[in-house]
Amino acid sequence: MSQRRGWTLKETLIVTVLGAVFAVLYLAWVQVWLIAQAVFGSLTMDVVMGFWFIVSIIAAAVVRKPGVALASEVLAAGVEILLGSPGGLLLVLSGAIQGAGAEVVFAATRWRNYSLPVLMAAGVGAAVFSFAYTWVRFNYGALQPGILMAMFALRCASGAILGGWLGHVIVEGLYRTGALTGLAIDHDKRTVLA
């Protein structure tokens, strides 16, 4: 079990770097979404949405402390604004809501379980929170129930796969490079092997 008190300088730098890197990737992902939407239609947003949750899952799996999922999404949103995203300050609210959805899942494990199923559940948590937010913001209540159910199911699946599963793959790849030495993930993996 990793130490829970405060964030070290190294942890803060890791979360900051991840937030900045994924801000750039999130902006690029907007272009993927726009192209896919032009080709496949309106449900595309829910299909690709899970990628916008991924930094919360990666950062939390690496640092393994309360608040990391939330902070990393808010940081990524802030950097996106600095890079010229037209989303404005609402982007920070979106990031906070998505990060909170992932954070709730990690909190349910008391920040002790970062297995693939938990990471995928965190992606679903972010999807559920973001769906509730977009429901209010875009008046989803006016949509037909069948469309709503499809949107919700697609967003949850996207959160599980593009957020949770892909986040797990990236974390494992980063761990194998040795870049995460000295962080909570490294400590926990070494403890399991001991």
C-alpha positions in Angstrom: 0.0 0.0 0.0 1.4 3.4 -1.0 1.9 6.3 1.4 -1.2 8.6 1.4 0.1 11.8 2.9 0.6 14.9 0.7 2.1 14.9 -2.8 5.8 14.8 -3.3 7.5 17.2 -5.8 8.0 14.2 -8.2 4.3 13.3 -8.0 3.3 16.9 -8.6 5.6 17.1 -11.6 4.3 13.8 -13.0 0.7 15.0 -12.7 1.6 18.3 -14.3 3.5 16.7 -17.2 0.6 14.2 -17.8 -1.9 17.0 -17.7 0.0 19.1 -20.2 0.7 16.1 -22.6 -2.9 15.0 -22.6 -4.2 18.6 -23.1 -2.4 18.5 -26.4 -3.7 15.0 -27.2 -7.2 16.1 -26.2 -7.1 19.0 -28.6 -6.0 16.7 -31.4 -8.7 14.3 -30.4 -11.3 17.0 -31.1 -10.2 16.8 -34.8 -10.7 13.0 -34.8 -14.2 13.5 -33.3 -15.1 16.2 -35.9 -14.0 14.0 -38.8 -15.8 11.0 -37.4 -18.9 13.0 -36.7 -19.0 14.2 -40.3 -18.8 10.6 -41.6 -20.8 8.7 -39.0 -23.2 11.1 -37.4 -24.2 12.5 -34.0 -23.6 9.4 -31.8 -19.9 9.7 -32.6 -19.2 11.9 -29.6 -20.3 9.2 -27.2 -18.2 6.6 -29.1 -15.0 8.7 -28.8 -15.7 10.4 -25.5 -13.7 8.0 -23.3 -10.4 9.2 -24.6 -11.1 12.6 -22.9 -11.1 10.7 -19.5 -7.8 9.0 -19.9 -5.4 11.3 -18.1 -7.4 10.9 -14.8 -7.0 7.2 -15.0 -3.3 7.2 -16.0 -2.3 9.8 -13.4 -4.3 8.0 -10.6 -2.8 4.6 -11.5 0.7 6.1 -11.4 0.5 8.3 -8.3 -2.2 6.4 -6.3 -3.3 9.2 -4.0 -6.6 11.0 -3.4 -7.4 13.9 -5.7 -5.0 12.9 -8.5 -7.7 11.9 -11.0 -9.6 15.1 -10.4 -6.5 17.3 -10.5 -5.1 15.8 -13.7 -8.3 16.4 -15.6 -8.7 20.0 -14.4 -5.0 20.6 -15.2 -5.4 19.2 -18.7 -8.5 21.4 -19.3 -6.6 24.5 -18.1 -3.8 23.8 -20.4 -6.2 23.2 -23.3 -7.6 26.7 -22.7 -4.1 28.2 -22.7 -3.4 26.4 -26.0 -6.4 28.1 -27.5 -9.3 25.7 -27.1 -12.6 27.5 -27.9 -14.2 25.6 -25.0 -13.3 28.4 -22.6 -13.8 28.1 -18.8 -16.6 25.5 -19.3 -13.8 23.2 -20.3 -12.5 23.4 -16.7 -15.9 22.5 -15.4 -16.1 19.6 -17.8 -12.7 18.4 -16.7 -13.6 18.7 -13.0 -16.8 16.7 -13.6 -15.0 13.9 -15.6 -12.2 13.8 -13.1 -14.7 13.6 -10.2 -16.4 10.6 -11.9 -13.1 8.7 -12.0 -12.1 9.9 -8.5 -15.3 8.4 -7.0 -14.4 5.0 -8.2 -10.9 5.2 -6.8 -12.3 6.5 -3.5 -14.6 3.5 -3.4 -11.5 1.3 -3.2 -9.9 3.8 -0.7 -7.3 4.5 -3.4 -5.9 1.0 -2.9 -6.9 -0.9 -6.1 -5.7 0.1 -9.6 -6.4 -3.2 -11.3 -7.7 -3.2 -14.9 -11.3 -3.7 -13.8 -11.1 -0.7 -11.4 -9.5 1.4 -14.1 -12.3 0.5 -16.5 -14.8 1.2 -13.8 -13.2 4.6 -13.4 -13.7 5.3 -17.1 -17.3 4.4 -16.7 -17.6 6.6 -13.6 -16.2 9.5 -15.7 -18.7 8.7 -18.4 -21.7 8.6 -16.0 -20.7 12.0 -14.5 -20.0 13.6 -17.9 -23.3 12.2 -19.3 -25.2 13.8 -16.4 -23.5 17.1 -17.0 -24.1 17.1 -20.8 -27.7 16.0 -20.1 -28.3 19.3 -18.3 -26.1 21.4 -20.5 -27.6 20.2 -23.8 -31.1 19.4 -22.7 -30.9 15.6 -23.3 -34.4 15.3 -21.8 -35.8 16.4 -25.1 -34.3 13.4 -26.9 -36.1 10.1 -27.5 -35.5 7.4 -24.9 -34.0 5.0 -27.4 -31.4 7.6 -28.5 -30.6 8.5 -24.9 -30.0 4.8 -24.0 -27.7 4.3 -27.0 -25.8 7.5 -26.1 -25.4 6.4 -22.5 -24.3 2.9 -23.4 -21.8 4.1 -26.0 -20.3 6.6 -23.6 -19.9 4.1 -20.8 -18.4 1.6 -23.2 -16.0 4.3 -24.5 -15.1 5.3 -21.0 -14.3 1.6 -20.1 -12.3 1.0 -23.3 -10.7 4.3 -24.3 -10.4 5.6 -20.8 -9.8 2.5 -18.6 -8.4 -0.2 -20.8 -6.2 2.1 -23.0 -5.1 3.9 -19.8 -4.0 0.6 -18.4 -2.1 -0.3 -21.5 -0.3 3.1 -21.5 0.5 2.9 -17.7 2.0 -0.6 -18.2 4.0 0.6 -21.2 5.3 3.5 -19.2 6.2 1.3 -16.3 8.2 -1.1 -18.5 10.3 1.9 -19.6 11.5 2.6 -16.0 10.1 6.1 -16.2 7.9 5.5 -13.1 10.6 4.4 -10.8 10.1 5.6 -7.3 6.4 6.4 -7.7 3.6 4.6 -5.9 3.0 2.2 -8.8 6.6 1.1 -8.7 6.4 0.6 -4.9 3.2 -1.4 -5.2 4.4 -3.6 -8.0 7.7 -4.3 -6.2 5.8 -5.2 -3.0 3.7 -7.7 -4.9 6.8 -9.3 -6.4 8.6 -9.5 -3.1 
